[in-house]
Amino acid sequence: MTTYFNKQSLANFVGKYWHILFLICLSLLPVVWFLGKGEAIINGVDTNFPLDPKMFFLRRFYMWNNLGNSGHDFSFAPAGIFFHLIQLIPYLLGLSLQNVEKISLIFWFGVIVLNSYLFSGNFLKQKLYRVLFVTLYALNIYMFNSWENIKVANLSLVAGIPLLLHIFVRLKNDLIGKSRAFGEIIFVSFILAGSGINPAYFITAIIILFVFTLSFCLLDKNIKKPSKTFLFIVMIILILSAYWVIPTISFILRNVTQGESISSIGFNNWLNSLSENTSIVNVLRGQGAWDWYAFDSLTKAPLFLPYTPNYFYRITFILFSFMVPSIALLALIFRNIDKNKYYLPFSILLVLGIFLGSGTHEPIGSFFRWLTNHLPYFSLFRSPWYIFTPMLTLSLAGLTA
C-alpha cells in the first residue's frame, strides 16, 4: 500500500508540475556540454569568459583600457558589470574556472527560460504550448553561436526581451501597478545592460518593444495607454542604465565630431562580409552566421563549426531547419481568433527580422546599404544578422506555439 501510494503521489506530482520539471532540466542543459570534457572550459579570442574574473570585473569600472600599446577607449565597459558579476561571485567563493563558467551559463540559460515562460502566459494558456514557445525561443540555431562564444550582448538581449514585453503587456492591461512594474524594470535593466557592449543590441530591444506598442495602439484603437506604458518603461530603463548609456553616447558623439564616423573605421566592409551568406532562406532558417560557411580550401572541412555540414548535406537536418519557419507561416493562415492581438506584432517582427537580418545581401540589401550610408548612426548595425535575428526567433516561437 505504501509503495502504491508513493508511486501514485509521484505520478500525481509529475502530472501536475511536469512543465516546471521540464523547464528546470532545460535550464540545466549547459551542464551537459561539459560532460566528458575533463576540466576544459569554453574560451578563445572572441569569448566573453575571462581567466581572471576578478580583474576582468574590476576593469568594467574604467573608461580607458591600458592594455595593448597606448590603450584604447573603454566607454562601453560599465555595460558588462552585471554580466561579469555573475562570474565574479562563484570565483570569489573559490570555485574552479569550469564551475564558474557552468554557473554563469546556467544563470543565463535559466533567465531566458524563465522570462520566455512568463511572457508566453500572456497569450498561451495551455502549459504544453508555453513549453513549446520556451523551447523554440531558448533552443534554436541562432543561439548556437551565442553559446559557443558566450556573447554578452546576444545573451543579454535574448534574456531581456521576453521580460521587457511581459512587463509592458501587464502594465498596459493594468494587471500590475507602476510600483511593482518599477521593481521588475530594475531587474530587466540589469539583464539588458550587457547589450550595451554593442549598443545596437540594446536599440533592437527598444525596437521590439515599440513594435508591440504600435501594434496594440492599432488593435486597441487606443494610442494613449500603450504609448504611456512604452514611455514609462523606456524612461526608467534609460535612467537606471545611465551609468553605461551616457559614456557610450559620449563616445559615439566624440567620434563623429572628430571626423571619425562609424562608417569610416571599417564597419562597412565588416557589414558586407557578414552579409555574404544572409540570403532570405538562410536568415529564415537561422543560418546566417559567417562561420557556418568557412571551409578549408584544400580539405573542404569546416574551419570552426564541425556540425554545419549536417545542415548542408543531410536531408533530416535540412528538413528540420525548414520545419519551424513553415509552421510559423502556416499559423498566419490558420489563425486562432482568440489570439488575434499577437499576430500583428509577431508578423511585423517576422518581416523586420528577415529584412534587417539580411543586411546588404541582395535582393533586399540595397536599401540596408542606403540606410547605412545616409542615415546617421545606422552603421552601428554593422552585424545585422546577429543583431536583428532575435526579432525573428521571437516571432517564429510565438507563431509556432
N, C-alpha and C positions, 0 to 999 in steps of 0.2 A: 504493500500500500504506500509506504514512504517513497519507494523508488518511483512508483507510478506518479505520485504527487509531485515529486521533484521534476520528473520529465515533463509532466503536464504544465507545471509552473514555468519551466524553462521555455517550453513551446509557446505558452501564452506571452511570456516576456518578449521573446524574439518576434512573435507575430505583431506585438504592439509597437515595439521600438526598433524594428528591423532597419528602418531608414536612418535612425540615429547611429546604429552599429555600423551600417554601411558607410556613412559619412566619416565616422571616426577612422575606420580602416582606410578609406580613401585619403584622409589627411596624413596617415602614417606611411603612405606609399614611398616617400623618399628613403625610408629605412631599407626598402628592398633594393634600391640602387647600389647599396654598399655591400650587400651580401656576397661573400666570396671574394671581396676585393682587399682583404687584409686591412692595413691602416691607410690605404690610399684615400686621397681627397680629390674633389673636383677643383682644378686650378689651372692657371695659364695666364697669358698676357692680357687677355680680354675678359678675365673672370674677376668678379667683384667679391672675392673671398681672400682676405689678407692672411699672411703667415703670422703676422703680429697684430691681432685685432685691437689691442690697446693703443699702439702707436697710430694705427690707421684711424681709429675713432677720434683720438685727440687732434689729429690733423684736420678734422672736419671743422674745427673752430678757427681756422686761419684762412685768410683771403689770398694768401700767396703761398705757393708751394716752392720750397727752396731746393727741391731735388732736380737734378739734371741741368747742367750748365748754370745759367744765371737764374733759373727758376721760371715760373710762369704764373699767370693769373689763376686764382683758385676760387673765384667768386661763387661758383656753384656748390662748393664743398659743404656748407651747412645743410643743404638739402638731404644729405646722406646720414645725418646724425641719428635719426630713429632707426633706419635700416641697419646701420652698423652697431647700434646699441644692442640689438638682438643678438649679435655675435659677441659683443663685449661681455655681457653678463655671464654666460656659461664659461667663457675664457677666464674671467677673474675667479670663478669658482674652482678652477684647476682642472677642468675637463680637457681631454685631448682635442687636437685640432679637428679630427674626424667627427667626434661627438659634438663639437661646437658647430660644425657645418651641418650635421644632421638636425640639430635643434633649430638652426636658422631656416633650413629648408622646410622642416615640418611646420614651423610657425607660419611661413608664407603660404604653404600649400593649405594649411588649416584655415587661414584667414580667407583665402579665395573660396574654399569650400563653404565656410560658414556664411560669408557675405552673399554669395550667389544663392544659397538656400533661403536666406532671409528675403532677398529680393524676389525670388520666384514665387513666394507666398502671396504676393500682390496680384498675381494673375493666374496662378495654378493652385488648385485646391487639393488635388489628388497627390498623395505622397510619392507615388511611382513616377509621375510626370515631373515633380520637383527634383527628384533624384536624377532623372534623365537630364534635366536642364543643368544641374550642377556638374554632372559627369562630362557633358559636352563642353561646358564652359571651362572646366578645370583641366580636362584631358583632351587636347586637340593638337593637331600637327604644328600649329603656330607656336604653342608653348614648348615644343621640343627644344628650340634654340634658346629660349629664355632660361630653361633649367640647365642646359648644357653649360651656359656661361654665367649663371646666377645673375642675370641682368637686373640691376637695381630699378631702373626706370620702367622696364617692362613689367616686372613683378608688382611694383607699387601701383602702376596704372590698372592692371588687371584685378588686383586685390581691392582697389578703391572704388572702381566703377559701380559694382552692384550695391555697395553700401550707400554710396552717394545717391543713387537712384531710389533706394529703399527709403532713405530719409525724405527725399523730395516727395515721393508719392504719398507717404503717410502724413507729412506736414501739410501738403496741399489738400488732402482729404480730411483734415482736422482730426486724424487718428492719434496724433501726439501734439503736445503744446510746444511752444518755442523754447521753453526751458529744457525739456528733455531733448528736443532737436539740437539745441546748442551743445549739450553733453556729447551727443553722438557725432556732431560735426567736429568736435575736438579730436575724437578718435580717428575719423576719416581724414582729417587734415594731416595727422601723423602718418597714416598709411600712404596718402598721396604724396607726401613730401619727397620721397625718393624719386618720383617722376620729375622733380625739379633738376635732377642731374642733367637731364636733357629737357628743357622747358617745353619743347614741342609735345612731349607726352602729357604734361600737365594741361596744356591747352586742349589736347584731344579729350581729356576727361570733361572739361568745361563745354566743349562742343557737343559731346554726347548728352550731357545734362540739358543743354539748350535745345537739342532735337526733341527730347521728351517734353520740355516746356512748350515749345512751339506746337507740337502735336496735340497736347492737351488743351492748349488755347483754342485750336481749331475744332477739336472734337467736343469740348465742353461749351464752346461758344462763349467763353468767359476768359478774357485776357488778363484781368486784374489778379485773380487768385494765383494761377500758375506763375505769372511774372513776378509777383511779390515774393513768392516762395523761392524762385530761382535767384533773385537778387539778394535775399536774406542769406541763403546758403553760400553763395559765391562771396559775398562781402565778409562773412565770418571766416571763411577759409582763407581769404587773402590776408585778413588781419592776423590770423593765427600763423600764417606762413610768411609773414613779413621778414622774418629773420633770414630767409633764403630768397624770397621774391625780390626784395629791394636790391641786394647785391647783384643778383642776376640781371635785373633790368639795367642797373648802372653799368654793368659790363657791356651789355649789348649797345647801349646808347653811346658809351665811350668809344667803342669800336667804330661806330658809324661816324661820329664826329671827327675821328682821326683819319677818316677815309679808308678804314679797313672794314668794309661792309661784309656781311656774312658770305655773300656770293664771291667775294674777292680772295677768299682763303682756301679755295679748292673744293668747296662743298658741291658746286655744280657738277664737277667731274665725278665726285662720290655719288651724287644723285643718279647720274646716268648709268654708272656701272652697277649700282644696286638695282636699277630698274631694267636691267638687261633681260631678266627672266620672269618679270612680273606681268605675264600675259593675263588676260581676264580669267582664263581657265585655271592657271596656276594660282592666282590670288584667291579665287573662289574655293579652291581645294586646300588652301593654306600652305602652298609650296612655293612661296616667293623668295625665300632666303637665298642669298647669293652662294653660300657654301654648299647648298644642295647640288650645285652644278659645277663644282670644282673637281676636275678629274685629272689624274696624271696623264700626260700626253703619250707616254710610252705604254704603260701597263693598263691604262683606261680604268684604273681603280680610283675610287673616291679619295680625295686628299684629306677630308675632315670627317665626313659622316658615313660610316660603313653601311648604314641601313638604307640609304637613299636609293640604291639600285632596285630595291624591292618595289618602290613606288613607280619606277620607270618600266620595269620588265615583267613583274609578276601580276597576273590578272586579278588575284584576290585583293592585293593591296590597291591596285588601280580602281577596282570597283568600290572598295571601302572609301577611297578618297572622294568618290562622286556621291556616295550614299547620303551623307548629311546634307550637302547643298541641294540634292534632288528632293529630299523630303521637305526641306525648308521652303523651297519654291512651290511644291505641291500644297503646302499649308496656305499659300496665298490664294489658291484656287478653291480648296475645300475648307472654307473658313468656319470657325466656331463663333457664332454671333455673340455669345456671352462674353467673348474676349476681344471684341472689335476694337476697343480703345488702344490695344497694344500692337495691333497690326501696322498702324501707321508709323510709329517711331521705329519699330524693328525694320520695316520696309525702307524707310529713309536711310537708316544706318547700313542696311544691306547695299544700297546703291552707293552711298558715300564710301563705304569700306572698299568696294570694288574700284570705284573711280579714283579715289585718292590713293589707295594702296598700290595701284598700278604705276604710280609715279609718271615717269616720262616714256613709259613703254607705249608704243602705238597699238591700236588706233586712237586711243583716248589720251595719249601722253602730251600732245601738243598744247593743250590747254593748261596742263600742270606746269609745263615748261614756261609758258607765257606768264603764269602767276608767279613763278619763281623769279623771273627776270624783271617783272614790273610791279608786283605787289610788295611793298616794304615788309621786310622781315619774314616773308613767306619761305625764304630759303632756309629758315630754321627747320623746316620739314624736309631735311636732306636725306632721311631714311624712311621714305614713305611707307614701304611695306611693313616695317617694324612698328612704325608709329600708328598707322591707321587700321591695321588688321584687327585690333581689339574691337573696333566697331563691328566688324564682320563676324567675329566669333560670338559676340553677344547676340547679334541678330540671328545667326544660324541656330544657336542654342535655344533662343526664345521661340522662333518659328517652328523648329522641330518639336520641341516639347509641347 
